[in-house]
Structures are given as structure tokens and as C-alpha cells.
Amino acid sequence: MTDDQFAAVGALADPVRRALYRLVAGAQAPVSRDQAAAGVGLPRHTVKFHLDRLVDDGLLETEYRRLSGRRGPGAGRPAKLYRRAARQFEVTLPERHYDLAGRILAGAVDTAATGDAPVLDAVEQAAAAGGRRLAAPQTALVDVLTDLGYEPRATGDGLVLGNCPFHALAATHTALVCGMNLGVVTALLAERGEPGVRAVLDPAPGRCCVVLTPLGRG
């Protein structure tokens, strides 16, 4: 999770902001400050502060419109209205990336449907394509793996991946998901040109089934 995501989710820890977010998100139309103040039973100046904080954190968006519907001189200034932001937040701890799993499996289904490859081969190809796409060669390997939710930990023999980003799937489809993890990480290493290290399967409780070991070991 990024720092921005932590900040946005942290904003909802405040009970006033949480109540305002729920009010705005549940409204059928954008909400004014006066409407929000009436909805949560707080002074307008208090509501203004918290609404604008939710905007700063990316949870709400604003627009300006005259609520009277009148135009021209005497119509008054447009009111600042608040609506739920289009931005999507997905927060799980430990970090999961089921969106990536979904893209890999959807790509595999498309390939298998054309008859170009059996299903498991298609999953392997799609996982490799995902790994190459996510390689980010200008970023440190540990940082890339961290961003993908793997929680890499250095050991004397390489890197252990302390978290499976597809944990719920791995619990019921272990062989499929372990193969998918191996395909992603192997292709990622190859695309980056990482010297002297390879991904191998080494399942153990409480972590990813893939570990990174120096060439010649494992």
C-alpha cells in the first residue's frame, strides 16, 4: 500500500470524517456544506474543515453549482458541492493482489479458448507476461517485490518471500497459484536481467511458496 493510500484510509479513522464520507457516498446527488452539516448535526465550519480534508486525501471530489437554479446577477455564488471520488482503494493486510491474479487468469482463459495452449500452459504464459510487465528495471528488486505484496526478507541463502499476494486462492488451488507465483517471479527476474539468482518452489507454512536462491543452490 502506498503512503497516499495509508493517509486516505487513516482519514476515515476520525469519526466525524467517517460519518461525512458515508453521508456523501450514500447521497444520490452531490452534497453541500449546509446539507452535510444538517446530516451529521455539526456546525458548518466544522464540517467544512473535515470535508476539505477528505478532498485533500482523495476520498471526495468537488464541483460548483448554484443550488437555486437561477443565473445572472442576483443569482448568488455557486455552492461548493461534494461527491465520492472515483478513485478506488483496496486495503488488505497483509497485502493481497487478487486483481493481478484475475488479470493473469483472464489472459490464460482467453489463450486457452483459442486452442493455442492447454489451460495450465496458458496460465504459465500469462504469469510470465505479467512478470515481464511488472519488472520495473529502474527500481531495486526488493522494492519491486515489496510493491507486489511479496514481503521479501533477506536470508543467508537469498530472499524468502514472506507473503503470498494471492493467499486466499492459494489455500484452495495451491498447485495452480504456486505455479503462477513461480511464473511471475521467474519472468520478472529474467526481464530485469538479475545476475546470479533464480526463483524456485520451496513451500512452507506462513509464506509464499517461492524463494529466491543464488544460482547453483536449491
N, C-alpha and C positions, 0 to 999 in steps of 0.2 A: 504494500500500500504506500502511496506517495505521501509526502508531507502535506500537500493540499487536501488529500482525502482525509488524513487524520484530523486536520483543522476543521474540515466541514463536519465530520461526524462528531468531533468534540463540541462544536457549537450547539448540537442538539442535546448535550448533557444538561444545559441550562433549562430549567422547567418552563420559563417564560418563552424562550425561543422555540422549544419543542411544541408548546401549545400554539404559538403563532404559525409555525410551519404546518402543523396539522390543520389549522383553520384555513390557511391559504390553499394548501394542497387539496382539501376537500371541497373548496368552493367551485361553483360552476362557472364563475367569471372572475377576472382579476379583482383584488380586494384593495380598498382604500385604507388609509391610516385610521380614519374615523370608524370604518366598518370593523377593522381589526381590533381597535380599542374597545368597541362595544362587544365584540365577540369574546374577548378574554377578560373583560371587566377591569381594564387597567387604564391609566391616564394616557392621553395621546402622545405626550412627549416621551414617555417610557416605551411605548410601542414603536414609535419612530426609530429609536436607537436600536432596538432589537431586530426590527425588520431590515434596517440597513446593514446590520451585522450579518444577517442571513444572506443578503445580496453579496456582500464582500466575500463570503465563504462559498459562493457559488450554488447555494441551495435555492435561492429565489431570483427571479428576474423582474424587471420593472418596465412599465410603459406609462405614457402620459395621455390623459383623455379628459375632456370636460364631461362630467357626470350629468350635467343638466341637458346636454344635447344641443345647447344653443351655441351660436357662433357670432363673431364680430364683436364690436365694442359693447361692454357691459356683460359679456358672457362669463367673465371671470377667468382666472388662471386654470389651466388643465391640472387635474389632480394626479398625483403620483400613485400608480396602482401596482400591486404586487401579484405575481403568479409563480407557480412552481417552476423551477428551472428545468430545461430539457435534459440537462446533464444527468447521467446515470451513475450511481455509486453502488459498488458491490464490496461489502466489507465482510471478510471472514478471517478468523484467527483460529488456528494457523491459516496462512494464506492459501487459497484454492484458486484454480484457473479452469473451471469447467467450461468457460467459453472457448478456451483453446482446445480442450478435448472435443467439444462439439464441432469446431471447425475441422479438426483432423478427421473425425468420424464421418462428417458430412461429405468431405472430399473423398474419403475412401468409398463411401456408398456410391457416389457419382461415378467413380472409376470402375467399381465392380459392376455397376448397372450396364455399362457399355460393353462388358465382356472382355475388357482389356487385361484384367487380372483377377485371380481369386480374391475373396474378401480379405483374408489375412495379409496377403501380399499388398493389396490396395491400402490397408491400414499402415503397413510399413512404409510404403511410398509416401503417403500423406504425412506421416510423422516426420519423415526425413525432410520433406518440403517445408514443414513448419519449423524444424530446427534450423534449416538454412536461412529462412526468412528472419528468424529471431537472433541470428548470430551476433549482430552488433559488434563488428570487429574493432571499432574505436573505443570500446568500453571494456574494462577489466573483466576477465572471465567470472570471477567471484561475484561481481556486481550484476552481470547478466543473469547468472543462475539465481541470485537473490531476487531480482525483479520478477523472475518466473515462478517464485514461490518455493524453490528447492531448499532453501536454508543451508547452503554449503558450509561445511566445517572442515578445517584442515586437520589432517592426522599425519602421523609419520609416514604413511603409505599413500598419501594422495588426498582426495576430498571425499568425505561422506556427505550425502545429500540427506539432511535431517528431516525433510518434509516432502510428502508426495502431494503435488498440487491437484491430483485427481483422486484424492483419498477415498471418497465415497464410492466411486466407480471401481477402484482397486479392491475394495472389500468384497465385491460380488463378481468381478470379472478380472481376477488377479493376473492371469497369464496375458490377457489382451492388453491391460493397462501397463504392465511391466514392459511388454514389448514396445508399446507406444512411447513410454519414457525412454527406453534404450534408443529407439529410433530418433527421437527428438534430440537427445543429448549427443549421440554419436554424430549426427549430421551437423549439429551446432559446432562441435569441436573441429570437424573437417572443414567447414566453411571458414572458420576463423584461422585455420592453419596452426592449431595449438600443437607445439612440438612435445614429443615425449610423454603424452598422456592419452589414455583411452577410457571409454566408458564400458563397464562390464556389469552383468547382473550378479548381485550378491544380496539376496533378500534377507531381511532381518526385521524383527518387530520394532515398531515405532519410528520407522524412517522409510525413505524411498528405497526401492529395490535396486537402484542403480548407484554405483560408486565410481569414482574416477581414480584410476591407478596409473603409476608410471609404466611405460611400455616395458615388456619383459616380465611383469608381475601379474598375478591373478589369472 
